[in-house]
Amino acid sequence: MKMKNIAAVAMAGCMAASLAACGGSASSAATDASSAASTEAATSEATEATGTSANGFTVQLGSNPETLDPALNSAIDGANTLITVFEPLLLIDENNEVVPGQADLPEVSEDGLTWTFTMKDGLKWSDGSDLTAKDFEYSFKRLACPDTAAPYGETVVGMIDGYQDAIGNPDADGNTTTDPDWDALNVHASEDGKTLTIQLAYPCSYFDKLCAFAAMSPVQQATVEANGDAWCTQPDTYVCNGPYMITDWVPSERIVLSKNPNYVGGWDSSKIVSDTITLLLLEDSSAAYAAYNSGEAQLVKDVPTDEIPSLTRAEDGGDFYLDEIMGTYYISLNDQKEPFTDPNVRKALSLAIDRDYVANTIMQGTYTPAYNLVGPGIVDENGMFYDNANGGKTYISDDYDANLEEAKKLMADAGYPNGEGFPTIEYSTNDAGYHTPVAEYVQQAWGELGITVNINKVEWASFTPMRRAGDYDVSRNGWVMDYNDPSNMIELFTTTNGNNDGKYSNPEFDAAVDASKVADKSVHFQKLHEAEDILMEDAACIPVAYYNDFWLQSPSLKGTWHSPYGYWYLQYGYVEE
């Protein structure tokens, strides 16, 4: 195969994989060993500046977050910070079970429509002021407000009664037909702020998991209104309610989290022992690796991929961890843009990808080939959704040679035999992890169809906004599940979803997703299977590989855990001397 000349040489120096999920993440900054020393100095300075002791630890989980506003974040690196400094109504514990957070477990009516949460006593914001159910009412309605432009808005509050009125009852083209009224969302706090009542428009069996999701964290109304978007950009105005709070923040260098003295909530305060957690905002995996090897950082997510063959797995007594997570690395096509409006073109581009080669050679076996959109580990009522999809068969064959011949035929059927008349297209990616080697492979693979592909490397700060705006031809993308229900990934592709980066729109697909929003679990999953059938037949996106997370962690760092949603929980972390 001609394109398989991209091997280890192409991967040398490439940075550890960052997830595009919950929406995305990046990685990369100074590459020499001196970065470790500067990082150590910065951390020492932060410790002195914040008045805390040196009793803490340092991790690297990504670069500068696009935003740390819970309503606006859609990236997993941002979420990793949010789950440490904010706390929703409920939590996901180390066993991936839903447990009380700011509220007790809810009372749910027999019809599944009314959810009543009783708040815990003595809740406080990090500034010491009282936190009540009224703060959650405001925050949920803010998610629904069109002016907020929350990417997760429809996903997390779209099932609440009054949502359509809140967003202005849009017509089939997405245009409002009434004045948006975010106060119409049927979420109400009691006068004493002790209880929060939520009325759903239809039963949602996973609503408790949504109530544990970072986007559903409360934000302080007075602070948001006084500071606008700037409220979440500096420690002085970053009022939160989690076990830690931000006390120092130097973009592109660090975020220092200190124990929140006013914390009351679902985490066991007796296990929150570290005074500080320092998050290194490194964009380069070489810098992260240097910080780890110097002992400055006790955990780094972005491991240089050329170092992986020399590392010893944790199960063999080493410090290199590889853990399955529920998510899919895929390629987005701008479905509203010629020639990607043609399903035959989209199918051809998908079939021309050798997924086994990408996952096992380019990605060195750290990912798994993806022949469906929804991958392993995600359940339906009869077991695993993946196993029960498409009559038990994968949507895409693992016979690459046959797939390539079919791709060439589809291109001819679309009017582009051997690529004749097909425009030059641009593949957008950020330069992190395996993203660039994958882009270079795609460039060659689609060259087999006679297509010319230019690679557009975009800085991380601009990458996600560009993709969300649809300002691209083709882009790397991906999603890590926020909760264990296939709707979380499938709903990405509904016409009105804020995370629908490919701008895919199919009324039949939208109808199947709408029909899944019922209490009957058998119907729920049946309709989601039908929706995935439509997606894959349309080649609405190109699944490439299923995610795994890999990282280095010192044996001295105890108390942390990694979840199948791609999060590192640091609340109970400490360094054992």
Secondary structure, 3 states (H helix, E strand, C coil): CHHHHCCHHHHCCCCCCCCCCCCCCCCCCCCCCHHHHHHHHHHHHHHHHHCCCCCEEEEEEECCCCCCCCCCCCCHHHHHHHHHHCCCCEEECCCCCEEECCECCCEECCCCCEEEEEECCCCECCCCCECCHHHHHHHHHHHHCCCCCCCCHHHHHCCECCHHHHCCCCCCCCCCCCCCCHHHCCEEECCCCCEEEEEECCCCCCHHHHCCCHHHCCCCHHHHHHHHHHHHCCHHHCCCCCCEEEEEEECCCEEEEEECCCCCCCCCHHHCCCCEEEEEECCCHHHHHHHHHCCCCCEECCCCHHHHHHCCEHHHCCCEEEEEEEEEEEEEECCCCCCCCCHHHHHHHHHCCCHHHHHHHHCCCCCEECCCCCCCCCEECCEEHHHHHHHHCCCCCCCHHHHHHHHHHHHHHCCCHHHCCCCCEEEEECCCCCHHHHHHHHHHHHHCCCCCEEEEECCHHHHHHHHHHCCCCEEEEEEECCCCCCHHHHHHHCCCCCCCCCCCCCHHHHHHHHHCCCCCHHHHHHHHHHHHHHHHHHCCEEEEEEEEEEEEECCCEECCEECCCCCEECCCCEECC
